[in-house]
Amino acid sequence: MPGQPRRPGFQFLWVLAAIVICVGPVALLLLAALRGVIQHPDWLLLVWPSERRARLLWNSLSLSGSVAVVGMLTGLPAGLAIWRLPTRIKRVLQWLVLIFVPLPPYIHALVWLAAAQGINTVLLSLGLPPISLQGWGGTFWIQWMALLPLAVGITLLALQTVDPATIEVGQLLAPGFSVLGRIVLPSSAPLLLSGTGFLFLLTLIDHSVPGLLGLNTYALDIFAEFSATNQPARAFLLAVPGLVVSLLVLLGVQSGIRRIAQPGAQPGAGSGSQSGNWSRRSILHFPLPGWFLVLEQLAVALVTLQIIVPLATLVGEVGSVDRFKQSLFAARSEINYTLWLSLAAALLCLILGWLTGSGLSQSRRQSAVVWWLVTLPLAVPAPLIGIALIMAINHPPWSLVYASAAMPVLAAVSRFLPFATILMAAQINRTDPLLLDAAQIACANPIRRLVKIQLPLLAPGFLAAAILIFSLTLSELGATLLVIPPGRATLTLRIYNYLHYGASAEVAGLGLMLVGVLVLAFLLLVLGYSLWLRLRRVE
């Protein structure tokens, strides 16, 4: 396959390295927990939730399940509406929605809390009771809004796997709504279900929004336990019930993850120009009942609201260009530090993800166990990864590493390497192997072949993985909060700390700057991919 080292042993070593990076934190904590239970048998009681922690677990599970189900039920009609639009409009809306996918939930908390203050001012003037975004309800709303762009993106990805020819045949046999229920949804169901599980995991392992809104959850309790006792074993034992649930959900979404990374043609590609136009016409004239069209319009309006409110609220809170400049100037050291950390993490994940993805793409029958191990960090709360890194590195042989910027970079790599691996495996498997076979004949030098042929073929995967990891590291909080060196702070930590004192103009300015960086990153992705397509056409 393209981009793979030739020797199977080399591939195995990189896959093994990725497994160590991804499984290592949990394995270290498990060993520490076993030693702790041997020395303190009463610690084993931490695994069984007390009445208080049972409530925390219920808060976490009910919140995560509600956000996942409602998020996908909202993202599905919105995605269907975008999917049936003309190609040019569809592409613009797709990128506009996906730009906000990496925007961290605590920024959404900032903007919706500020928006709620403005709405409450109007309500009080009218003699009406104010709305509250505290507790379970407020956390649900903010997490729902934060993950809605991702739900739409997952829906669009799932719909791209539907064969247009089956829609055309379905239109002849059972036109209208039956095509959606009997062809479109069953074909896209594996990815839609996996996407629902993924939204569940993202909500379950996040503690930033519950911490801001006064909702105690399991992920937040892990952080509080370690801060109070400084005992990694106790924190891990406390996390076991929630961790078991998240690992089971991760097992359930594996089919969708492997389906994304499996070999195959590019999603939605037609067999030719004529068949492509024919399939587009069948989608554009896909008839649906009026009530479902109303649901689509409501879902699209909610997605639009989710895009407009963050931008409008942040701009309104900043107030003026001078105040925006002042907030950036005051945080210039954190901004520079965060950008360098994000670049370093993106580069490391890119290299490791490419080599690991090459190893996992060695055959069409990929090991489900290996994929589950490589994607394990997706189900692990960020505080556990930070705690494991502290336990592994905070002793004399590694003192210099522990007190350096390497710690937050390692935390980001440990958390986000699965994303780079999935994207690179998907790009490798979707590259025509005949091109590489021809390259091996035309170019005997392996280095020259790598630089001139293999890397250009894999360029979209490299670009997408680099920008995604950069964006995720830019907004990482849970692990960085624990491993950041003394005297240093990232942009994320500065924003999160100030959020506890209210949505000030400085915090809004930093949030607006973060949105701007994400927009620029995704514009770079769009421009880079467009340039790559043009170069491919020229060739």
C-alpha positions, 0 to 999 in steps of 0.5 A: 500500500502507498506510504508504507515501509517495505519491511513488515518488522518496521511496520510492527515496531511503529504500531507497537510504539503507538500502542505503548503511547496510547495504552501506556498511561492506563497501564501505568495507572493500573499497576500503581492501583494494584500496588496501592490495593496491596498496601491499602486494601481499603482503597479497593472500596473506591471502585464501588461507587458510594451514594455520592459517587453514584450520583456523580456517575449518573450525572455523567452518564445521563448528560453524555447519553442525552447530548449524544442522542439529541446531538445526532438527532439534530445533526442528522436532519441538518446534514441531510439538508446540506447533503442535498444542496448543489455542490458549490453551496454544499462545500461552502456550508460544510467547511463553515460548519467544520471550522467550529468543530475544534472550538473547545466547549469552555469557549461555548460556555463563555459565549452562552453565559454572556448571551444569557446575561444579555437575555436576562437583562431583557427578561427582567425589564419585562418582569419575566423570570431569568434563565439559568445556565447552571447545573445539569440543564446548562451543561447539557445545552452548552455541550449540545451546542459545542458538539453540534458541528461535529454531529453534522460533520459525522452525518455528512461523512456517513451520507457520503458512504451511500451509493448514489446508484441505490438511491436512483434504483430506490426512486424507481421502486419506492419514491419519496420518504421510503428511500430515506428509511430503506436505503439512505439511513440503513447504509449510513447507520454504522457511522451514525451509530459510531458517531453517537458513541463518539459524542457520548465519549467526548461529553463523558471525559470532559470536565471543563464545562461541568466545572464552570457550571457547578455540575459535579461529574465523574471526570471532575471528581478524578481531578479533585481526588488527585489534587487533594491526595496526590495519589495516582492509584486512588484517582485511577480506582475512583475512575474505574466505573466511568472508565469501564463504561467509556471503554465499552462504548469505544468498543462499540464505535470501532466498526465505524472507526475501521470503516473510515480507515478501510481501503476503498474509493473516495466517498461519494466519487462517481465512476465517471462524469456522466454517472456523477451528474446523474447521481447528483440529480437524483439527490437534488430531486430527492422528495421528502414530506413537508413535516420532515423538511420543516425538521431540516429547516429547524435543525439548520437554523439551530446550527446557524445559531450555534455559529452566529452566537459565538462570533457575535457574542465574542465581538460584542464582549470585546467592545473595541479594536483597542481592547482586543489589542490590549487583551492580545498584548497582555497574553502575548507570552501565553499565545507564543508558548501555546503556538509552539506547543501546538506545532510541536505536537502536530509534527510529532503526531503527524510522523507517528500517525503516518508510520502507525497508519501505514502499519495498520493499513498493511492488509485489508483484514485489520486487527480489531484489538490493535485498533481498539488499543491505538484508539484507547485515549479517546475513552480516557479522561484527560486528567488520567493522562496527565496523572500518568505522565506525572507519575512516569516522569516526575522522578530524578532521571527525568527531572529536566523533562518534567520541568520543560515544555515537553510535558504538555507536548507529550500530553497532547501526543498521548491524547490526540495520536489516534486522530492522526492515525485514523486520518493517515490510515484513511488517506493511505488506504484511499490512494490508488496502489497502482500509482505506487507500483508504477513509481517503484518501476520508474524510480528505483531510489526509495528516498526520491520516490518517497519525496516525489511520489508517496508524500505528494499522494498522501498530502491531503491526509498530512494536511488534515491531520496536522491542522486537526492536531494543531487545533486540538492541542491549541485548546487542550485543557484537561491534561495540560492543567496538570503537567504544565511547568511551573511559571508557564501557562497556555492560552487555554489555561489563561482563558479558563482561569479568567472564566471563573471570574466572569466573561470579561473583555480580556477573556472574550478577546482571547476567545476571539483570537482562538476562533480566528486561529482556528478559522485560519487553520481551516482556510489553510486546509481548504486552500491546500486541498484545492491546490492539491486537486488542481495539481493532480488534474494538471498531472 
